[in-house]
Amino acid sequence: MVTVYRCAPRPVREVAPWLVRPELDRVERYRDAAGQARSATGRALLRAAVAQRVDAPARDVVVEQACPHCGGPHGKTRIAGWSDIHVNVSYAGDVVLVALADVPVGIDVERCSRVGFRGFDEVALTEAETADVRAMDPERRDRARTDLWAQKEAVLKLTGEGLDRSPNTVHVGIGATRVDDPRAVLTQVPMPSSYRAWVATVDPPVELTILDGAALLEAAAASARTATGR
Ligand SMILES: CC(C)(COP(=O)(O)OP(=O)(O)OC[C@H]1O[C@@H](n2cnc3c(N)ncnc32)[C@H](O)[C@@H]1OP(=O)(O)O)[C@@H](O)C(=O)NCCC(=O)NCCS
């Protein structure tokens, strides 16, 4: 089963008390307040989701992130001491998503307005996908491109490769929910019409539960206040 927590970005000052130094450094690398809020909320929501699952304070969850190439604190996140809990984070615009699962998982959310630029098809799509997208009615093309982009990123986040593997080497195909290389199944996350979001897992298909991330953050904040007596 995969649980997806969904919420809007929260102001950094609200969620910063749960974050540790490398996370705050990452937040501060974003120059705009919106980027900072997305990054901070993603990590806080991830911590709150795991904390609830393992019954520990959110700040005590140890999130590991080590790039296989340079060893730096980026790449796929893992939860120290809990190899059977799988997590992945994605954020875009006004949306932050965290996937928590008992199987390896990748999640990606994208805005439909971000794919209509020149060169997108060459970077993101296979030749067959490009031909199929261009054969569609013009008003449906960008939604199809956004689906393919979010699906491919979810798959590449499932494997941990991220954009180290070019998305134009991953064939999904319009309307498909299975991918052969790398092997994955895709499940759509319901979103407002200007966004598309997908979860990728390995066979068999999973059941998605969508929960309110804002309520989870509220509950985690309340339990932190109780613990500190404030
Ligand atoms: C993973 C990646 C595709 C995410 O792209 P994005 O659409 O901008 O970002 P999203 O909002 O969907 O996801 C961001 C989250 O994905 C997760 N993530 C990052 N790299 C990941 C990977 N390789 N696999 C799975 N998840 C990854 C992180 O949790 C990240 O959030 P955080 O940085 O706050 O912890 C992209 O950042 C990437 O591939 N980068 C790799 C390039 C790189 O830096 N290579 C190594 C150089 S040494």
The ligand as an ORCA input file, in Angstrom:
! r2SCAN-3c Opt
* xyz 0 1
  C      15.380     13.643     -8.554
  C      15.032     14.790     -9.489
  C      14.563     14.170    -10.786
  C      13.945     15.610     -8.833
  O      13.502     16.606     -9.676
  P      12.406     17.740     -9.360
  O      11.205     17.491    -10.203
  O      13.087     19.030     -9.495
  O      12.043     17.622     -7.843
  P      10.826     16.956     -7.064
  O      10.145     18.049     -6.353
  O       9.977     16.052     -7.869
  O      11.590     16.013     -6.018
  C      12.507     16.512     -5.129
  C      12.814     15.420     -4.150
  O      13.138     14.212     -4.826
  C      13.989     13.433     -3.985
  N      15.091     12.988     -4.805
  C      16.181     13.682     -5.182
  N      16.978     12.909     -5.945
  C      16.361     11.710     -6.037
  C      16.693     10.495     -6.698
  N      17.816     10.364     -7.407
  N      15.822      9.465     -6.594
  C      14.695      9.567     -5.879
  N      14.332     10.700     -5.240
  C      15.157     11.747     -5.323
  C      14.452     14.326     -2.851
  O      13.764     13.958     -1.680
  C      14.027     15.708     -3.316
  O      13.635     16.555     -2.277
  P      14.734     17.222     -1.328
  O      15.836     17.680     -2.210
  O      14.015     18.332     -0.668
  O      15.127     16.158     -0.380
  C      16.239     15.661     -9.820
  O      16.497     16.517     -8.730
  C      17.494     14.875    -10.105
  O      17.550     13.862    -10.732
  N      18.601     15.321     -9.716
  C      19.787     14.481     -9.938
  C      20.825     15.242    -10.618
  C      22.014     15.252     -9.752
  O      22.139     16.182     -8.992
  N      22.854     14.186     -9.848
  C      23.996     13.952     -8.979
  C      25.048     14.982     -9.071
  S      26.422     14.662     -7.979
*
